[in-house]
């Protein structure tokens, strides 16, 4: 257990920042060790501050912190990656901000978040790759993130009987696939899903993070998977995200 006012070192990504007083910032930082924490960076907005780059959204750094009662105070930091290029592109910034918003919504203080942190990192790296469509990155991030949180779409077995054969439909309200036998038992309509979509979604949820953004999809397959994912997120995530609203205005 960390005692009050003890200095600790953690690796993290800045999810959000806000200005306080004249020269200070309040940051929300996702860390592998402590989950989502609040960090106050005093004097960081003064001209010539050593840590101004560290205290920007999306920055990944090694932070040395002093624990207070309900938050932490920045003592020092060593930046690992700033992801400055994302902040210079309005569209990419909105996608990255959405990822941060979704992450902040699900993660908590005191709960380890190494998987979420690593996913956020590789997703930011993917955003910097102009050969990968931003929309595809968003869909992959959502599928993998919800799976990490234990709330992912069940694409491995029938959500009614548990069988792994003859999976031809998906029921968004049940959160997963339905086999041909169980379709008849449901009193509502289901949605057809191709075997290619099932295979791809299984890959997204179980592959190594280093391989997560290494594939491309046909437009038809992407539209199928993104449509399912959008419907799933609308059903299970009770939150409106500002960054998605901004993306809509950008067309």
C-alpha beads as a LAMMPS data file, in Angstrom:
LAMMPS data file: protein, C-alpha beads

251 atoms
250 bonds

1 atom types
1 bond types

-500.0 500.0 xlo xhi
-500.0 500.0 ylo yhi
-500.0 500.0 zlo zhi

Masses

1 110.0

Atoms # bond

1 1 1 0.000 0.000 0.000
2 1 1 1.245 3.498 -0.867
3 1 1 1.496 5.804 2.122
4 1 1 0.359 9.443 2.029
5 1 1 2.841 11.835 0.368
6 1 1 5.128 9.005 -0.787
7 1 1 6.666 9.537 -4.225
8 1 1 5.957 6.856 -6.807
9 1 1 6.768 6.276 -10.484
10 1 1 4.115 5.145 -12.966
11 1 1 3.796 4.853 -16.728
12 1 1 0.734 6.455 -18.225
13 1 1 -1.092 8.249 -21.009
14 1 1 -2.800 11.608 -20.507
15 1 1 -6.500 11.159 -21.282
16 1 1 -7.614 14.737 -20.662
17 1 1 -6.412 18.066 -19.280
18 1 1 -8.050 21.180 -17.878
19 1 1 -6.690 24.545 -16.833
20 1 1 -6.735 25.624 -13.192
21 1 1 -5.489 28.855 -11.674
22 1 1 -3.056 30.826 -13.825
23 1 1 -0.220 28.395 -14.398
24 1 1 -1.502 24.976 -13.311
25 1 1 -3.199 22.024 -14.994
26 1 1 -5.378 19.173 -13.847
27 1 1 -4.791 15.942 -15.758
28 1 1 -6.620 12.651 -15.986
29 1 1 -3.971 9.985 -16.542
30 1 1 -4.432 6.299 -17.317
31 1 1 -1.726 4.237 -15.642
32 1 1 -0.952 0.548 -15.763
33 1 1 -0.471 0.309 -12.012
34 1 1 -3.111 2.628 -10.542
35 1 1 -5.791 2.801 -13.215
36 1 1 -7.333 6.209 -13.930
37 1 1 -5.958 8.900 -11.634
38 1 1 -6.106 12.676 -11.246
39 1 1 -2.790 14.521 -11.353
40 1 1 -2.185 18.205 -10.595
41 1 1 0.715 19.773 -12.468
42 1 1 1.598 22.976 -10.663
43 1 1 3.345 25.709 -12.614
44 1 1 3.410 23.679 -15.799
45 1 1 1.996 26.566 -17.857
46 1 1 4.756 28.970 -16.903
47 1 1 7.022 29.993 -19.795
48 1 1 9.902 27.561 -20.148
49 1 1 8.355 24.804 -18.053
50 1 1 10.206 21.501 -18.513
51 1 1 7.020 19.494 -18.406
52 1 1 4.669 21.396 -20.716
53 1 1 4.905 18.703 -23.434
54 1 1 4.218 15.942 -20.912
55 1 1 1.023 17.614 -19.732
56 1 1 -0.764 17.484 -23.088
57 1 1 -3.545 15.098 -24.067
58 1 1 -2.332 11.832 -25.643
59 1 1 1.206 12.170 -24.230
60 1 1 2.743 8.960 -22.887
61 1 1 5.300 9.390 -20.129
62 1 1 6.943 8.004 -17.038
63 1 1 5.540 10.116 -14.215
64 1 1 6.985 10.639 -10.767
65 1 1 4.095 11.591 -8.486
66 1 1 3.409 12.486 -4.900
67 1 1 0.207 11.059 -3.500
68 1 1 -2.294 13.284 -1.752
69 1 1 -5.629 12.479 -0.199
70 1 1 -7.710 12.224 -3.380
71 1 1 -5.233 12.938 -6.164
72 1 1 -1.558 13.100 -7.101
73 1 1 0.860 15.961 -7.664
74 1 1 3.386 15.874 -10.493
75 1 1 6.968 15.855 -9.238
76 1 1 8.738 15.133 -12.531
77 1 1 8.179 13.283 -15.785
78 1 1 10.040 11.796 -18.719
79 1 1 8.101 11.821 -21.959
80 1 1 8.123 8.639 -24.027
81 1 1 5.892 9.688 -26.938
82 1 1 3.986 12.923 -27.375
83 1 1 1.765 11.867 -30.315
84 1 1 1.930 15.525 -31.317
85 1 1 1.009 14.651 -34.918
86 1 1 -2.417 13.492 -33.768
87 1 1 -3.122 16.824 -32.110
88 1 1 -2.248 18.626 -35.345
89 1 1 -4.930 16.786 -37.340
90 1 1 -8.480 17.693 -36.293
91 1 1 -10.040 14.437 -37.480
92 1 1 -7.392 12.183 -35.951
93 1 1 -7.573 14.218 -32.753
94 1 1 -11.316 13.548 -32.539
95 1 1 -10.793 9.808 -32.956
96 1 1 -8.040 9.788 -30.315
97 1 1 -10.203 11.891 -27.994
98 1 1 -13.054 9.418 -28.392
99 1 1 -10.749 6.565 -27.417
100 1 1 -9.694 8.547 -24.348
101 1 1 -13.311 9.348 -23.453
102 1 1 -14.367 5.703 -23.723
103 1 1 -11.337 4.636 -21.685
104 1 1 -12.034 7.213 -18.980
105 1 1 -15.679 6.104 -18.840
106 1 1 -14.793 2.481 -18.092
107 1 1 -11.591 2.630 -16.035
108 1 1 -11.419 3.406 -12.320
109 1 1 -9.024 4.590 -9.635
110 1 1 -7.026 1.790 -8.051
111 1 1 -7.799 -0.846 -10.691
112 1 1 -4.874 -1.974 -12.830
113 1 1 -5.294 -0.990 -16.463
114 1 1 -2.269 -2.372 -18.291
115 1 1 -4.367 -3.908 -21.079
116 1 1 -6.306 -0.698 -21.646
117 1 1 -3.090 1.341 -21.599
118 1 1 -1.376 -0.913 -24.144
119 1 1 -4.446 -0.910 -26.395
120 1 1 -4.606 2.882 -26.302
121 1 1 -0.916 3.099 -27.198
122 1 1 -1.086 0.803 -30.255
123 1 1 -4.284 2.538 -31.372
124 1 1 -2.583 5.943 -31.269
125 1 1 0.277 4.459 -33.302
126 1 1 -2.259 3.160 -35.819
127 1 1 -3.803 6.633 -36.148
128 1 1 -0.416 7.900 -37.284
129 1 1 -0.422 5.382 -40.133
130 1 1 -2.231 6.996 -43.061
131 1 1 -2.579 3.586 -44.719
132 1 1 -5.167 2.549 -42.117
133 1 1 -8.578 4.205 -42.223
134 1 1 -9.557 6.069 -39.081
135 1 1 -13.014 4.485 -39.142
136 1 1 -11.496 0.985 -39.126
137 1 1 -9.252 1.893 -36.190
138 1 1 -12.291 3.093 -34.249
139 1 1 -14.221 -0.119 -34.880
140 1 1 -11.272 -2.348 -33.964
141 1 1 -10.613 -0.312 -30.824
142 1 1 -14.242 -0.593 -29.716
143 1 1 -14.408 -4.353 -30.248
144 1 1 -11.146 -5.050 -28.428
145 1 1 -11.762 -2.532 -25.641
146 1 1 -15.204 -3.884 -24.795
147 1 1 -13.772 -7.406 -24.836
148 1 1 -11.078 -6.346 -22.324
149 1 1 -13.779 -4.869 -20.114
150 1 1 -15.687 -8.158 -20.109
151 1 1 -18.547 -6.665 -22.109
152 1 1 -17.573 -7.697 -25.607
153 1 1 -19.736 -9.252 -28.301
154 1 1 -19.864 -13.033 -27.898
155 1 1 -18.635 -14.334 -31.259
156 1 1 -17.350 -17.643 -29.940
157 1 1 -20.585 -19.518 -29.162
158 1 1 -24.360 -19.272 -29.206
159 1 1 -25.539 -16.941 -26.473
160 1 1 -28.600 -19.128 -25.862
161 1 1 -27.318 -22.720 -25.828
162 1 1 -23.534 -22.347 -25.936
163 1 1 -23.009 -24.375 -29.110
164 1 1 -20.158 -23.391 -31.405
165 1 1 -21.679 -24.699 -34.642
166 1 1 -24.182 -23.271 -37.125
167 1 1 -23.769 -19.674 -35.933
168 1 1 -25.536 -17.659 -38.590
169 1 1 -27.177 -14.728 -36.790
170 1 1 -26.434 -12.149 -34.115
171 1 1 -28.808 -10.783 -31.509
172 1 1 -27.640 -7.356 -30.358
173 1 1 -29.862 -7.359 -27.260
174 1 1 -28.380 -10.671 -26.110
175 1 1 -24.897 -9.441 -27.030
176 1 1 -23.804 -12.248 -29.310
177 1 1 -24.292 -14.972 -31.870
178 1 1 -27.298 -17.242 -32.234
179 1 1 -27.264 -20.718 -33.773
180 1 1 -29.847 -21.896 -36.289
181 1 1 -31.652 -24.040 -33.695
182 1 1 -32.077 -21.198 -31.204
183 1 1 -33.213 -18.631 -33.765
184 1 1 -36.595 -20.358 -33.803
185 1 1 -36.952 -19.944 -30.029
186 1 1 -36.474 -16.177 -30.037
187 1 1 -39.547 -13.981 -30.256
188 1 1 -37.725 -11.178 -32.057
189 1 1 -35.850 -10.920 -35.317
190 1 1 -32.090 -11.413 -35.452
191 1 1 -29.430 -10.068 -37.759
192 1 1 -27.586 -12.222 -40.280
193 1 1 -23.804 -12.334 -39.945
194 1 1 -21.292 -13.776 -42.406
195 1 1 -18.665 -16.335 -41.484
196 1 1 -16.008 -13.816 -42.596
197 1 1 -17.305 -11.259 -40.107
198 1 1 -17.301 -13.829 -37.303
199 1 1 -13.726 -14.853 -38.124
200 1 1 -12.528 -11.240 -38.280
201 1 1 -14.182 -10.278 -34.998
202 1 1 -12.658 -13.331 -33.296
203 1 1 -9.259 -12.220 -34.573
204 1 1 -9.737 -8.676 -33.280
205 1 1 -10.625 -9.914 -29.813
206 1 1 -7.892 -12.536 -29.467
207 1 1 -4.877 -11.472 -31.541
208 1 1 -1.667 -10.024 -30.132
209 1 1 -1.819 -6.238 -29.888
210 1 1 1.182 -5.982 -32.200
211 1 1 -0.948 -7.608 -34.937
212 1 1 -4.223 -5.862 -34.141
213 1 1 -4.024 -3.267 -36.914
214 1 1 -2.076 -5.328 -39.421
215 1 1 -4.956 -6.337 -41.709
216 1 1 -7.296 -4.658 -44.164
217 1 1 -10.956 -5.326 -44.929
218 1 1 -13.069 -5.082 -48.038
219 1 1 -15.612 -2.268 -47.929
220 1 1 -18.457 -4.776 -47.746
221 1 1 -16.947 -6.656 -44.785
222 1 1 -16.037 -3.446 -42.984
223 1 1 -19.585 -2.119 -43.385
224 1 1 -20.982 -5.345 -41.948
225 1 1 -18.692 -5.364 -38.903
226 1 1 -18.947 -1.639 -38.220
227 1 1 -22.729 -1.783 -38.465
228 1 1 -22.848 -4.564 -35.870
229 1 1 -20.356 -2.754 -33.636
230 1 1 -22.220 0.558 -33.820
231 1 1 -25.489 -1.156 -32.880
232 1 1 -23.775 -2.970 -30.006
233 1 1 -22.178 0.206 -28.636
234 1 1 -25.512 2.039 -28.843
235 1 1 -27.195 -0.784 -26.924
236 1 1 -24.601 -1.224 -24.168
237 1 1 -22.807 2.088 -23.667
238 1 1 -25.073 4.601 -21.939
239 1 1 -23.006 7.678 -22.679
240 1 1 -22.803 10.432 -25.271
241 1 1 -19.240 11.256 -26.325
242 1 1 -18.436 14.837 -27.316
243 1 1 -15.674 13.821 -29.710
244 1 1 -18.107 11.750 -31.799
245 1 1 -20.480 14.714 -31.998
246 1 1 -17.620 16.849 -33.315
247 1 1 -16.715 14.160 -35.867
248 1 1 -20.258 14.274 -37.202
249 1 1 -20.002 18.030 -37.745
250 1 1 -16.755 17.451 -39.646
251 1 1 -18.555 15.076 -41.994

Bonds

1 1 1 2
2 1 2 3
3 1 3 4
4 1 4 5
5 1 5 6
6 1 6 7
7 1 7 8
8 1 8 9
9 1 9 10
10 1 10 11
11 1 11 12
12 1 12 13
13 1 13 14
14 1 14 15
15 1 15 16
16 1 16 17
17 1 17 18
18 1 18 19
19 1 19 20
20 1 20 21
21 1 21 22
22 1 22 23
23 1 23 24
24 1 24 25
25 1 25 26
26 1 26 27
27 1 27 28
28 1 28 29
29 1 29 30
30 1 30 31
31 1 31 32
32 1 32 33
33 1 33 34
34 1 34 35
35 1 35 36
36 1 36 37
37 1 37 38
38 1 38 39
39 1 39 40
40 1 40 41
41 1 41 42
42 1 42 43
43 1 43 44
44 1 44 45
45 1 45 46
46 1 46 47
47 1 47 48
48 1 48 49
49 1 49 50
50 1 50 51
51 1 51 52
52 1 52 53
53 1 53 54
54 1 54 55
55 1 55 56
56 1 56 57
57 1 57 58
58 1 58 59
59 1 59 60
60 1 60 61
61 1 61 62
62 1 62 63
63 1 63 64
64 1 64 65
65 1 65 66
66 1 66 67
67 1 67 68
68 1 68 69
69 1 69 70
70 1 70 71
71 1 71 72
72 1 72 73
73 1 73 74
74 1 74 75
75 1 75 76
76 1 76 77
77 1 77 78
78 1 78 79
79 1 79 80
80 1 80 81
81 1 81 82
82 1 82 83
83 1 83 84
84 1 84 85
85 1 85 86
86 1 86 87
87 1 87 88
88 1 88 89
89 1 89 90
90 1 90 91
91 1 91 92
92 1 92 93
93 1 93 94
94 1 94 95
95 1 95 96
96 1 96 97
97 1 97 98
98 1 98 99
99 1 99 100
100 1 100 101
101 1 101 102
102 1 102 103
103 1 103 104
104 1 104 105
105 1 105 106
106 1 106 107
107 1 107 108
108 1 108 109
109 1 109 110
110 1 110 111
111 1 111 112
112 1 112 113
113 1 113 114
114 1 114 115
115 1 115 116
116 1 116 117
117 1 117 118
118 1 118 119
119 1 119 120
120 1 120 121
121 1 121 122
122 1 122 123
123 1 123 124
124 1 124 125
125 1 125 126
126 1 126 127
127 1 127 128
128 1 128 129
129 1 129 130
130 1 130 131
131 1 131 132
132 1 132 133
133 1 133 134
134 1 134 135
135 1 135 136
136 1 136 137
137 1 137 138
138 1 138 139
139 1 139 140
140 1 140 141
141 1 141 142
142 1 142 143
143 1 143 144
144 1 144 145
145 1 145 146
146 1 146 147
147 1 147 148
148 1 148 149
149 1 149 150
150 1 150 151
151 1 151 152
152 1 152 153
153 1 153 154
154 1 154 155
155 1 155 156
156 1 156 157
157 1 157 158
158 1 158 159
159 1 159 160
160 1 160 161
161 1 161 162
162 1 162 163
163 1 163 164
164 1 164 165
165 1 165 166
166 1 166 167
167 1 167 168
168 1 168 169
169 1 169 170
170 1 170 171
171 1 171 172
172 1 172 173
173 1 173 174
174 1 174 175
175 1 175 176
176 1 176 177
177 1 177 178
178 1 178 179
179 1 179 180
180 1 180 181
181 1 181 182
182 1 182 183
183 1 183 184
184 1 184 185
185 1 185 186
186 1 186 187
187 1 187 188
188 1 188 189
189 1 189 190
190 1 190 191
191 1 191 192
192 1 192 193
193 1 193 194
194 1 194 195
195 1 195 196
196 1 196 197
197 1 197 198
198 1 198 199
199 1 199 200
200 1 200 201
201 1 201 202
202 1 202 203
203 1 203 204
204 1 204 205
205 1 205 206
206 1 206 207
207 1 207 208
208 1 208 209
209 1 209 210
210 1 210 211
211 1 211 212
212 1 212 213
213 1 213 214
214 1 214 215
215 1 215 216
216 1 216 217
217 1 217 218
218 1 218 219
219 1 219 220
220 1 220 221
221 1 221 222
222 1 222 223
223 1 223 224
224 1 224 225
225 1 225 226
226 1 226 227
227 1 227 228
228 1 228 229
229 1 229 230
230 1 230 231
231 1 231 232
232 1 232 233
233 1 233 234
234 1 234 235
235 1 235 236
236 1 236 237
237 1 237 238
238 1 238 239
239 1 239 240
240 1 240 241
241 1 241 242
242 1 242 243
243 1 243 244
244 1 244 245
245 1 245 246
246 1 246 247
247 1 247 248
248 1 248 249
249 1 249 250
250 1 250 251
